[in-house]
Amino acid sequence: MASGIGSLVSNILQKSSALDDNVIDDSLQKLEKKTITLKGQICEIIKAEYINFDSYVDSTVNLEQKLTELTAEYRRVSTRIEQELKGRLLKSTDKREELKGRLQEIETRIISVEALASVYQDLESSKADIKAEKFVSASQKLNGALLKVEGGKCEAKVCRALVQELTKELSSLNLRLQEEWNRAFMWTPRHVHDKTTVDAACGFQLKVHLKPAGAITHLNEVIIAMKIMDDTAKLWPKTVQSFGERLLAILLKPTVLYPELRIVKSQQDNGTLVRFEGSNDASDTIKMYKGLETIFSVARSVMPEDCRAEWAQELGRLTFMELSDLIIKHRLSTSIPKDAAQLDEYQTLIDRTAEFEKTLVTLGFIGEGCTPLSQYTNDVHIHVAAMKCQDLLTRARSILMKPIHDTVAVKPQEVLKALAPLCIPIATAMLGKDGEEEANCKGMLDGLTFEFPLCQVSKSVVEFRDLLNQILSDCTHCVDCRHTSRAAAVQHNNCMYLAHHLFALGYQFYSRLPEQVNTLSTTFVDQAVAVRQLGQDCFTSELKKQSAIILDSLKAVPNFKDVSSPGKGEEVDKCARHVVLHLTQLSRVYGEVLPTGIYHKSIGILLNLLVTHVVNAILALEDISSTDCTELSRIVEWVVKSGPSVLLGGVETLNTKICPGWSRLEQLATVLNCGLQDIVNAWDSGSGQLAKDFSALEIRGLVKALFQNTERRAAALAKIKVRGATSNKVYDVTKEAVLWDFRKEGAAEQWDCITDKDVHGFSQASLEPNGKGTGVVFHGTLSTAIPQEGKATHSGYCAIRSRPLKSSWFDAGTIDLSEYDEFELKVRGDGRRFIANLQYPGLARKDDVWQCFVFTKGGPEWEAIRLPFSEFFLTHRGYMQDKPFSFPRSEMGTFGILLADRVCGPFRLEIQHIKAVRNLLTSSESSIF
């Protein structure tokens, strides 16, 4: 139908151009009729289709209702099924859990039964091994069985019984091992009393039963078993300690204490016998050394080859120090020459002592280095001098006690023999001189120049002159003994002690001595400074000598490259252990003599040489393999662990105040055992602990050496940035803080000027810029005139004093000096003696002041004067306090400079700056005191 309409329209349109109006009207009418016809047909079609659709809709509604009913029924059935299945599932789950628990219980019981069977098997097997003298196997099995029981692999009910049985068996094995050991080494007597006579010591002996074939192998079996038992019974250390104590008490001590006894070694059918034999001739120290060498040689040879090194080292640790004390006390001290003329004869004993120590080093009982014996013999000059001083003091005291009126005549024309070459013979002077004699005597003194006139003098004076001649004569045979460590430390203490009391004498007797004495150019105080400097120079020289020794030892391993290669790690270990041993021995010497603070700093400075060498050697490596890193970590951790043990007194850990580079070493030990991210976290953008001890360049170099070139490494390096100027300096050994810089404008306004005008005195002073921009000048006129007004009995002082400071790093008007050792004053003075004053708000009395003398040289040049904190002494209103007080560094209130030298007239002191300084090398060696 639609196609017919389309063809009709198209026909009309095609012919439209040829049609006229009538034709068009006819065509429209036909079209209209055709449209009405089509409309009717369409309506009939729609009506028919609607009837069909209506019946279809009715059937759809019915289907929807049926579907809803089926869905509801399905849900009801599903719910019932779910409920039923859920109940059954819960029951099956509970059953499953129950079965699972029973299965685990069965497995546990099976494991427990297996463990019990294993323990029982080990227990029975160990009993058989003990009977068969297979001690190593028995100890391993018993230890393994005990670990199984203690590890909870057996039921708790039977654990106690098993532990008791195993403990019983272990005790039985311990007793058997001790019996075997005692059978091998038979001591007579078993125990020694403290008080032993010569006759009793004649019966002391050690019998070693190792002659039968296989005895050494059997002893090795016993030793290995003892070491295995260390975890439970500590049997081997106890055995070694017991052997060392008996060796010392039964053989070594009598050899030293009783010269009448001679050590004898003999070979018998069943072993070796070491015993004492009486002698009519007392043995000298050289023969004693031979006997001791025999004892140590036997003690080492009885051990199997594999155990000898460890055995000898442990025995040496247990016996050598006490043996050294005995030798020094009973032999070496009694062999000291009576005077300096016999020192050459003592050299034989010194050489034999060194040979004895070398023998012990070869046998492995002691390490290389200076020991108490060689140190004592090398200090013979000190001992001779001490004995001589005691004798001289006794004789001098006796001479001074003699009456003055007991006189003797002094002959005239008595010329001192020492000056005779300078003088013309008396006969020639009296008879006259011819031309030739006059030429020979040209430039010589008259023979009568040194003649003492005839008179009477006390006999005590003549004896005193002879005593002085003898002292000086003995001094020509002596050498400088300050090269020894103990002597240098003692001399330092002596000088400090004398300087301290010279300060005290100056204050104590100043007001009581005559005016002529007080106005002398040299006073007690002047001598105190010279004596103190003498002690400091002596001990500083000692520290430099010890530093050179340690540095020479460290030259053996200049770098740590390929440290994991065969032999290199052992070489580094040997070098580090040698340095630590040297410091340990030196620590014993210093620790007995020096004050604690100086002792800690001295050993810390020397230990820092090892620490710095280790740190620098690792930082210098460009590539560190994983094996090298493990070995380096082990070396660093050993130094960290061994460092505190160098100091006496049980110091648990070190710090930068004792050892400047210690924090760097600890941080390096951490870096060697952590990853990239840990290093970045420790760096913390330059504000972490790692950044406080290392520069960015050092950490970057270490990261490049430890880790491969990856994106993660690049990212980590990007976070470790180098900021500002860098330096190749590994550790900044100098630390300082400028307290007052008088070159700045207005610096003088922070200080107050004080004179005795406050008590009506006549002194005048002022503090003002020097006009050159280089500092301030403290100048004026000092007057000691006593004012008429008031009650003052003394006058004459001028001073300047700082005002309390407040800054971001000063706390509440005080200055924290805990990180520093001394003050540095850059001044230009007039040669007068000033006094530095420190006041502290926390002192108990208002007038307490810490003081230290400041000696200026005078002249046009600036000088930097160091004032160590240790030189400040506490005074109260000008009087030194008798009790010792520690210098408080944490909160200084004010700093002042005082002039009160009782010399009237003008004075002038220019000051450029005042610093607080800590120099960890030079200052810690000199101002460490």
Long-range contacts (C-beta under 8 A, 24 or more apart in sequence): 1-38, 1-41, 5-34, 5-38, 8-34, 111-153, 112-153, 112-154, 112-155, 115-148, 115-153, 115-154, 116-154, 116-155, 116-158, 116-162, 118-145, 118-148, 119-145, 119-148, 119-149, 119-154, 119-162, 119-166, 123-165, 123-166, 123-169, 126-169, 126-173, 127-169, 130-172, 130-173, 130-176, 133-180, 133-218, 133-221, 134-221, 135-173, 135-176, 135-177, 135-180, 135-221, 135-222, 135-224, 135-225, 136-221, 136-224, 136-225, 136-228, 138-173, 138-225, 139-173, 139-225, 139-228, 139-229, 140-228, 142-166, 142-169, 142-170, 142-173, 143-228, 143-229, 143-231, 143-232, 146-170, 146-232, 170-229, 170-232, 170-233, 173-225, 173-229, 174-229, 174-233, 174-235, 177-222, 177-225, 177-226, 177-229, 177-235, 178-235, 178-239, 180-218, 180-219, 180-222, 181-222, 181-226, 181-239, 183-209, 184-208, 184-209, 184-210, 184-215, 184-219, 184-222, 184-302, 185-209, 185-243, 185-302, 187-246, 187-250, 188-250, 189-250, 192-246, 192-249, 192-250, 196-254, 198-258, 198-260, 198-261, 198-278, 201-254, 201-257, 201-258, 201-261, 201-276, 202-261, 202-276, 202-277, 202-278, 203-276, 204-250, 204-251, 204-254, 204-275, 204-276, 205-250, 205-273, 205-274, 205-275, 205-276, 206-247, 206-250, 206-251, 206-273, 206-274, 206-275, 206-298, 207-271, 207-272, 207-273, 207-274, 208-271, 208-272, 208-273, 208-274, 208-298, 208-302, 209-270, 209-271, 210-271, 210-272, 210-302, 211-268, 211-269, 211-270, 211-271, 211-272, 212-270, 216-304, 217-304, 219-302, 219-303, 219-304, 220-304, 220-306, 220-307, 223-303, 223-304, 223-307, 240-311, 240-314, 240-315, 240-318, 241-318, 243-315, 244-314, 244-315, 244-318, 244-319, 245-318, 247-295, 247-299, 247-315, 247-319, 248-318, 248-319, 248-322, 248-323, 251-295, 252-292, 252-295, 252-319, 252-323, 252-326, 253-323, 253-326, 255-288, 255-291, 255-292, 255-295, 256-288, 256-292, 256-323, 256-326, 256-327, 256-330, 256-331, 257-326, 257-330, 259-283, 259-284, 259-288, 262-287, 262-291, 263-291, 263-292, 263-294, 263-295, 265-294, 265-298, 272-298, 272-302, 274-298, 285-327, 285-331, 285-332, 285-335, 285-349, 285-352, 286-348, 286-349, 286-352, 288-327, 288-331, 289-352, 289-353, 289-355, 289-356, 292-323, 292-356, 293-356, 293-359, 293-360, 296-359, 296-360, 296-363, 296-365, 297-363, 300-363, 300-364, 300-365, 308-364, 309-364, 312-363, 312-364, 312-365, 313-364, 313-365, 315-365, 316-360, 316-364, 316-365, 316-366, 319-365, 320-360, 320-365, 320-366, 320-371, 321-372, 324-371, 324-372, 324-373, 325-372, 327-373, 328-372, 328-373, 328-376, 332-373, 332-376, 332-377, 333-383, 336-380, 336-383, 336-384, 336-387, 337-380, 337-384, 338-387, 339-384, 339-388, 339-474, 340-384, 340-388, 340-474, 340-475, 340-477, 340-478, 341-474, 341-477, 343-380, 343-381, 343-384, 343-477, 346-377, 346-380, 349-377, 350-377, 350-378, 350-380, 353-377, 367-577, 367-578, 367-581, 368-578, 368-581, 369-578, 369-581, 369-582, 369-585, 370-485, 370-582, 370-585, 370-586, 371-585, 372-588, 375-484, 375-485, 375-486, 375-589, 378-484, 379-481, 379-484, 379-486, 379-487, 381-478, 381-479, 381-481, 382-481, 382-484, 382-486, 382-487, 382-490, 384-478, 385-478, 385-481, 388-474, 392-467, 392-471, 395-467, 396-464, 396-467, 399-460, 399-463, 399-464, 399-467, 400-460, 402-458, 402-459, 402-460, 402-463, 403-458, 403-460, 404-458, 404-460, 405-458, 406-458, 406-459, 406-460, 407-456, 407-457, 407-458, 407-459, 408-456, 408-457, 408-458, 408-459, 408-462, 409-454, 409-455, 409-456, 410-452, 410-453, 410-454, 410-455, 410-456, 410-457, 411-454, 412-451, 412-452, 412-453, 412-454, 413-448, 413-451, 414-451, 414-452, 415-447, 415-450, 415-451, 416-450, 419-450, 423-447, 423-449, 423-450, 426-451, 482-538, 482-541, 482-542, 483-545, 485-542, 485-546, 485-586, 485-589, 485-590, 486-589, 486-593, 488-538, 488-539, 488-541, 488-542, 489-539, 489-542, 489-589, 489-590, 489-593, 489-594, 490-593, 491-535, 491-538, 491-539, 492-535, 492-536, 492-538, 492-539, 492-594, 492-929, 493-535, 493-593, 493-594, 493-595, 494-535, 495-531, 495-532, 495-534, 495-535, 495-536, 495-538, 496-532, 496-535, 496-929, 498-528, 498-531, 499-528, 499-529, 499-531, 499-532, 499-535, 500-528, 500-873, 502-527, 502-528, 502-531, 503-528, 503-873, 503-880, 504-880, 504-882, 507-875, 507-878, 507-879, 507-880, 508-880, 518-902, 519-902, 525-833, 525-853, 529-853, 529-855, 532-871, 532-929, 535-929, 536-926, 536-927, 536-929, 537-926, 539-602, 539-925, 539-929, 540-925, 540-926, 543-602, 543-605, 543-606, 543-925, 544-925, 546-586, 546-606, 547-605, 547-606, 547-609, 549-582, 550-579, 550-582, 550-583, 550-606, 550-609, 550-610, 551-609, 553-578, 553-579, 553-582, 554-579, 554-609, 554-610, 554-613, 557-617, 558-617, 559-617, 559-620, 559-621, 560-617, 560-618, 560-621, 560-628, 560-632, 560-635, 561-621, 562-628, 563-628, 563-631, 563-632, 563-635, 564-625, 564-627, 564-628, 564-630, 564-631, 569-631, 569-635, 572-635, 573-635, 573-638, 576-610, 576-614, 576-635, 576-638, 576-639, 576-642, 579-609, 579-610, 580-610, 580-639, 580-642, 580-643, 580-645, 580-646, 583-607, 583-610, 583-646, 584-645, 584-646, 587-646, 587-647, 587-648, 588-648, 591-647, 591-648, 591-649, 596-649, 598-928, 598-929, 599-647, 600-647, 600-651, 600-658, 601-657, 601-658, 601-924, 601-928, 602-928, 603-646, 603-647, 603-658, 604-654, 604-657, 604-658, 604-659, 604-660, 605-659, 605-660, 605-920, 605-921, 605-924, 605-925, 605-928, 607-643, 607-646, 607-654, 607-659, 608-659, 608-660, 608-661, 608-662, 608-920, 610-639, 611-639, 611-643, 611-659, 611-661, 611-662, 611-664, 611-665, 612-661, 612-730, 612-731, 614-639, 614-665, 615-661, 615-664, 615-665, 615-668, 615-730, 616-730, 618-668, 618-672, 618-702, 619-698, 619-701, 619-702, 619-730, 621-705, 622-701, 622-704, 622-705, 623-705, 624-705, 624-706, 629-672, 629-706, 632-672, 633-669, 633-672, 633-673, 636-665, 636-668, 636-669, 636-672, 637-669, 639-665, 640-665, 640-666, 640-669, 660-731, 660-733, 660-920, 661-731, 663-692, 663-693, 664-693, 664-694, 664-731, 667-693, 667-694, 671-699, 671-702, 671-706, 672-706, 676-703, 676-707, 676-712, 676-713, 676-716, 677-716, 679-703, 679-716, 679-720, 680-716, 680-719, 680-720, 683-719, 683-720, 685-719, 686-721, 686-723, 695-722, 695-726, 695-727, 696-720, 696-721, 696-722, 696-723, 696-726, 697-722, 697-726, 698-730, 733-919, 733-920, 733-921, 734-917, 734-918, 734-919, 734-920, 735-819, 735-820, 735-917, 735-918, 735-919, 735-920, 736-820, 736-824, 736-915, 736-916, 736-917, 736-918, 737-820, 737-915, 737-916, 738-913, 738-914, 738-915, 739-805, 739-815, 739-895, 739-914, 739-915, 739-916, 740-802, 740-895, 740-913, 740-914, 741-912, 741-913, 742-769, 742-775, 742-776, 742-911, 742-912, 742-913, 743-773, 743-774, 743-775, 743-912, 743-913, 747-776, 748-776, 750-802, 750-803, 750-805, 751-800, 751-801, 751-802, 751-803, 752-800, 752-801, 752-802, 752-803, 753-778, 753-798, 753-799, 753-800, 754-798, 754-799, 754-800, 754-801, 755-780, 755-797, 755-798, 755-799, 756-783, 756-795, 756-796, 756-797, 756-798, 759-787, 759-790, 759-792, 759-795, 760-787, 760-788, 760-789, 760-790, 760-792, 761-785, 761-787, 761-792, 761-795, 761-796, 761-797, 762-787, 762-795, 763-795, 763-796, 763-797, 763-798, 764-798, 765-798, 765-799, 765-800, 765-899, 767-800, 770-910, 774-910, 774-912, 775-826, 775-910, 775-911, 775-912, 775-913, 776-910, 776-911, 777-908, 777-909, 777-910, 777-911, 778-897, 778-908, 778-909, 778-910, 778-911, 779-906, 779-907, 779-908, 779-909, 780-906, 780-907, 781-904, 781-905, 781-906, 781-907, 782-899, 782-900, 782-901, 782-903, 782-904, 782-905, 782-906, 782-907, 783-904, 784-902, 784-904, 785-904, 796-900, 796-902, 796-904, 797-898, 797-899, 797-900, 798-898, 798-899, 798-900, 798-907, 799-837, 799-896, 799-897, 799-898, 799-899, 800-896, 800-897, 801-837, 801-839, 801-894, 801-895, 801-896, 802-894, 802-895, 802-896, 803-894, 804-893, 804-894, 811-891, 813-841, 813-893, 814-840, 814-841, 814-890, 814-891, 814-892, 814-893, 815-891, 815-892, 815-893, 815-916, 816-889, 816-890, 816-891, 816-892, 817-869, 817-889, 817-890, 817-892, 817-916, 818-889, 818-890, 819-918, 820-869, 820-889, 820-916, 820-917, 820-918, 821-868, 821-869, 821-917, 821-918, 821-919, 821-923, 821-924, 821-927, 821-928, 822-866, 822-867, 822-868, 822-869, 822-916, 822-917, 822-918, 822-923, 822-927, 823-866, 823-867, 823-869, 823-895, 823-914, 823-915, 823-916, 823-917, 824-864, 824-865, 824-866, 824-867, 824-913, 824-914, 824-915, 824-916, 824-917, 825-854, 825-864, 825-865, 825-867, 825-911, 825-913, 825-914, 826-862, 826-863, 826-864, 826-865, 826-911, 826-912, 826-913, 827-854, 827-856, 827-862, 827-863, 827-865, 827-909, 827-910, 827-911, 827-912, 828-856, 828-859, 828-860, 828-861, 828-862, 828-863, 828-909, 828-910, 828-912, 829-856, 829-857, 829-858, 829-863, 829-908, 829-909, 829-910, 830-856, 830-858, 830-907, 830-908, 830-909, 831-856, 831-857, 831-858, 831-859, 832-856, 832-899, 832-901, 832-903, 832-907, 832-909, 833-901, 834-897, 834-898, 834-899, 834-901, 834-909, 835-897, 835-898, 835-899, 835-900, 836-867, 836-872, 836-895, 836-896, 836-897, 836-898, 837-894, 837-895, 837-896, 837-897, 837-898, 838-872, 838-892, 838-893, 838-894, 838-895, 838-896, 839-892, 839-893, 839-894, 839-896, 840-888, 840-891, 840-892, 840-893, 841-891, 841-893, 842-888, 842-891, 845-876, 847-876, 847-877, 848-874, 848-875, 848-876, 849-874, 849-875, 849-876, 850-874, 850-875, 850-887, 851-875, 851-898, 854-897, 856-909, 862-910, 862-912, 866-917, 866-923, 866-927, 868-923, 868-926, 868-927, 868-929, 869-927, 870-927, 870-929
